[in-house]
């Protein structure tokens, strides 16, 4: 999902992006609102003294996935993870003492991850966490078997072919059957994300070594990638089945989603160009000295986020992931509006203060309140689109708790989260209207 949304690709990519940066009305979205290209370099900054409770935990709303996620999916991952680790001795007896020690350490780390609480999020995020843990366990077991002299190469090749075949069959028969185009987006975005995850891991980018004893950790990585691909394919099939189970009267919505994805791609492109023009080009505040202010970080945050999400829309359309493309387009429109608003507020003299603990707390309260207001409207599409705001708040909270969140960066990201969430309802309405237009006869 855009980039693990409830979806695997969506959410993972978004969290990675947040880590990398340290992280209007519907009519306006039709072509009014664009973006300057940011530089991507993270500026060094001394950590500020903020108490660990300055932000507080994120309250995740009910999942927008329009069905219950079967507990059996996570249980299968947990069972497989523990099975893989049980095949590796606590203190491996291997000819190479260094390799034995490393595998023992890796096993212990993988076991600790398997025993840890799953982070807060939606049920599809729980599945993502367990796929990562299963991946870790498979790497340990694969390395141990290779170091012990077992050649899993032929079996791995057969498993890879089987996973590739299962993924292809599911992807080709998807059809996006649902009661409405909007429901199809919410139901199949995580499925598309999982299929994309599977495709990325099933390719033999890390080949199994000819001499596994000499390269046990490469062998382990090759094994773990196929294990991760299998887990993603199983989750994709499980989510699709969970959604369709008991559904009556669902019809294929593929044509509607394809049409909406193409239309929204154009809207995002026009909006990006218009916002760039209205804020004054690629460096709208270049003539002002914002050094040391929240505004400086706010501009940098908006630059990077808008550029990233516009690229996400293009990528999803090009790969034919139309449910992901629709979600990413809605996200992009809200991001662009948040950026436009931020520049306007800075020009009006806001966000130029030196942050304090009190101002960070106020920004956190504001961000939490706006997100809660969006969720409180009971619109599953808006709830899905507000996810980046939830992730920003959670990421800032985690960073502060770990003791390296600066007041300036934290406040800027929290301000941005509030601006983004505030733009979500109009973006959701615009996306829904485009979905409803679909090809004649599809609705």
N, C-alpha and C positions, 0 to 999 in steps of 0.2 A: 501496500500500500501503500502510493503515494506513499513515496518512499516509505511503516509497519503498523497503521491506522487503527485501527483495528487491524491494519494490514501489515504484513511482514515488511515489505520493501518500503512502504511509506514511513512507518514509524522508525525503523532502523536508520534510514537515511536522514530523517529529521533530527534524531538524537545525535548522530554523527556530525551533522552540520552545526548544531548548537555547541557541541564540544569544540568544534573547529573555530568558532568565532568567540569562544569563551562565553558564548551567549549570554455613505453617500447614497445615496439612493440607488435603486436599481437602474434608473435611467442613466445615471452617471457612469455606471459600469459598462454601458454599451459602447463607450469609446471615450469617456471623459476621465479621466484619472491617469504613469510611466516611470521611468526610473533611471537613476544614474548608476553607472557601473562602479562598484566599489573596488578598492585595492585588495585584499585578502590577507594583508599582513596583520598579525595580532600585535598590538603594542604592549611592551612590558609595563607592568604596573605593580607597585608595592601593595601588598594586601592591607586592607583597612581593618580596623577593629570593629567588627560587627558581632553581636551576640548570636548564638546559634539559632535562637528563636525569632530572629528578625523578620522572617518571611512566613514560616509555618508550612505544614504539609499541604499538598494539593488534595482537594476532595474530588475524586474522579466520579463523574456522573455515570448513570447507567449506560451501557454500551449501545451505540446506534446500530450495531449489527442486528438485523430484524429476525433473530431467532436465538434460542438458547444454544450456547456452545457446549457440546457434550463433554462432561467431565472425563469421559473415557479417553478423549484425545490426549489430555495432559497426563492421565494415568498411564497410558501406553508409553509416552516418552519417559516418564519416571521409571517405569519398570525396565525398559530397555537400557536406560542409563545405568541403573544399579546392576543389571545383568552384565553389562560390559565391564564395569569396574570390578565385579566379583571374579571375573576371569583373570584378573591381574593380582599377583601376590602383593601383600603389603611391603615385603622386603624381597624384591625379585632376586633370584639367584642366577646371575648371568656371567659369562666369561669376562665381559668388559665391566669392571666395577664402576667406572664413571657413568656409563650408560645405565647401569642398574640403579645407581643413586638418583639419576635424573628422572628415570621412569617412576621410581618410588615417590619422588617429590611431586611429579605431575599427577600421579594417582591421588595423593593426599589433597592436592589443590582441587582436583575435580570432585573428590568426595565432599569437600567442604562446600563447594558451590552447589552440589546436589542437595545438601542438607540445609542450605540457607533458605530464608523466606523469599518467596517470589515478590519482586517489587510491585508497588501499587500500579494499577492500570486496568485495562479491559481484559476480558477473558482471552482475546486473541493475543494480547501481550504476554499472558501467562504461557501460551503455547510457544511464543517466540523465545521466552526465557528457557523453557525446557528443551527446545531444539538446540540452543547454544550449549546447554549442559550435556546433552546427548552427543553433540559434536566433540566436546572435550573428552568425554569418556571413550568415544571411539578412537580418538587419536592416541590415547594412552594404551588401549588394548592393541591397536594396530602396531604401535611401536614395540610393545612387549613381544608380540608374536613374531615380528620381524627379527628382533634381537635374539629370540630363542631359536631361530632357524626355520621358522614356518614361512613359506612363500604363499602369500594370499593374492598374488597378482592375477592368476586365472579366475579365481572366484570373484575378485573385485571387478574385473572386466564384465563378467556375466551379470553381476548385480547392477552395474552401471547401465548396461543395455536394458535391463528390466525396468529400471527407474525411468529411463528416457522414454521407453515405450508407454509406460503408465501415464507419464506426464503428457505425452503427445495425444494419447487417447482422450484424456480429460480436457485438454485445451481445445481439441478439435470439436468436441461435443458440448461445449459450454452453453451456447445459445442464449444465455442471460435470461432464463425464464423467470418471470416475476409478475406481481400483480400491477406494477406500474414502473415507469422508467426510473423514478427516484428510488423505489425499493430495489430495483436491479443494481443501481449504483452502490447502495449501502451493502447489499448482499454479496456482490461479486468483486468489489474493490479488494477485500482481503484475499479472495480466491486468486485474482490476477497477481497480487503481490507475492503470494506463495508460489505460484507457477513460475514467476520471474526468479524468485529465490532458488527454486529447484533447478531451473535452467542454468543459473550461474554456477551452482555447485556440481552439477552432473558432468559438466565438461571436464576433460582430463587436463586441466591446466597445471596440476601437479601430478606427474606420472609416477606410478609405482616403480621403484628401482629394480634394476636387473639383479642387484646383489642386496637384498633387504637387510642382511646382517650388517653390512657396511654402512647402510643408511637407514637405520630404523625409524628415525623421526620423520624423514621424508615419507617413508612407508605409512607411518601413522597419520600424517596429514592427508595423504591420498585416500586412505580408508575413511577418515573422518568426513571428507568432502562428500563422498558417496552416501555416507550415513546421514549427513545433513540434508542432502537432496531427497533421500527416501522419506525423511521426516517431513519435509516441506510438501512433498507430493501427497503424503497421507493426510496431512492437515488440510490441504486444498480440497481433496475429495471429501473429507469429513465435514468441512464447513458447507460445501455445496449440498451435501446430503442432508445436513441439519436444517438448512434453509428450506429445501424442497419437501422435506418430510411433512406430510399432512396438508400440503398446500393444494388447494383446488382452484381451477380457473386461471392458473398462471400461463402466460404466453411469452414467446420469445421477444425480447426487447433490444436485441442486438442492433437493429437498424436505428432505433431511437438514440441509443448511446453513441453510435458512430457519428450520427448527424450532429448531436449535441457537442461531442468532443471537438469536431471540426469547427463548429460555430464558435464555441468558447475559446478555442485556440486563437481565432481571429480577434475576438473581443479582448483577450489578454494582450495580444500584440498591440492593438490600437490603444488600449488603456495605458500600457507601458510608455508608448511614444507620447501620449498626451500628458501624462504626469511629468515625464522628463521635461517637456516643453514648458509646462506651467510652473514647475519649481525652479526653472532657470538653467537647465542643462545638466551635465554629468557631475558638476561640482557646484551645487546651488549656493553654498555658503562659503565659498573659497575666499572671499574678501573679508570675512569676519574672523576675529580671533576667539575661538571657542575653547582654547587650551584649558584643560583642567575642569571643564564643566560637564554636567550630565549631557548637555546638548551635543558635545563632541562625540560621546559614545553612542548617543541616540542616532545620529546621522550615520555612523559607521555600521551600527546594527541594521538599520533600514537598508543601506546600500547592499550589504551582503545577502540579507534575507531575500530581498526582492529579486536580485539577480539570480539567486539559486532557484527560487520557486518558478520563475519564468522558464528557466532551462528544464525544470522538471516537467512542465506541461508539454514542451516540444518533444522531449524524450518519450513520454508516454504515448503521445499521438503517433510518433514515428514507429514505435514498437507494436502498435495496435492494441495497447492496454486502455480501452476506451473508458472503463469505469474509473481507473486510476486517473486518466486524463481529465475527466469531469471534476473529480475531487481536487486535483491539483489546480485546475483552472479557478475553482471557487476560492481556494487558498490564495492563489496569486492575486486575484482581484481584491481580496481583503488585505493582503500584504501591501499592495500598491496604494490602496486608500490610507492605510496606517502610515505609510511613509510620507504620502502627500500631506496628511494632517500634521505629522511631526514637524516637517519643514515649515509649515504655516505657523505652528505654535512657536517654534524657535524664532522665526522672524517677528513674531508679536512680543518677543521678550521673555518667553517661558523657557524653563529647563536650563537656565544659565547660572543656576546657583551651585555652590559647592555643597555636595550632599552631606547629610548628617544621618545618624542612626534614626532619628525621628522621621526624616524625609523618606528614608528607605522603607520604614514601616508603613508610612502613608501610601507610598507607591504600591507596596504589596497588598495593602487592604483594598486599594482601588482596583488593582488587577483582579484580585479574587472576586470582588463584587461584580465587576463587569462580566467576567466569565460565568459566574453564578446566574446572573440575569439572563444571559443568552441561553444557558441550559434550562433555566426555569420556564422558558417559553414552550418547552415540550416538542421542539422540532428536531427530529433525529438528524436531518441533514445539517442543520446549524450546529448541533452537538458534534457531529463528525468534523465540521470545518473549524470549530473552535479548539480542536486538539492542539495545534501549535501553541496557543496561548497557555494551555495547561502544561505543556512540556516546558515552556520557558520558565514559568513559575516554579515548577518542580526542579528544573536544572539549577536555577538561582538558589533555591533553598538548599539543595544538595551541596553546592559549592560553598555556601556560607557555613554550613554545618561542618564541612571538611576544613575550614579555616583559611581558605584562600580566595574568598569572594570580596572584591573591592566594593566600596560603597558607591563609587561613581558608575562602574559598569553594572552593578546589580540594579541600581535605581533606573538606569537607562533601559535595561532589558525589561524591567517591570512596567515602566511607562509604555514601552512598545507593546508589551503583552496586552495592556488595557486598550490601547489604540487599535490593535489588531482585533481583539474580541468585539470591540464596539462596531467594527466594520463587517462583522460576520453575518448578522441577520440580513442586511441588504444584499450581500454576496450570495447567500443561500437562496433568497427570493429570486435573484437574477438567474442563478443556475437552474432552479426548479422551473422557471418560465421557459428557459431554453430546452429543457428536457421535455416539457409538455408539448412543445411545438412539433416534436418528432415527425418522421415521415408519415404521410397520409395513410391511415389504416393501422399504424403501429400502436396507437393508443386506444 
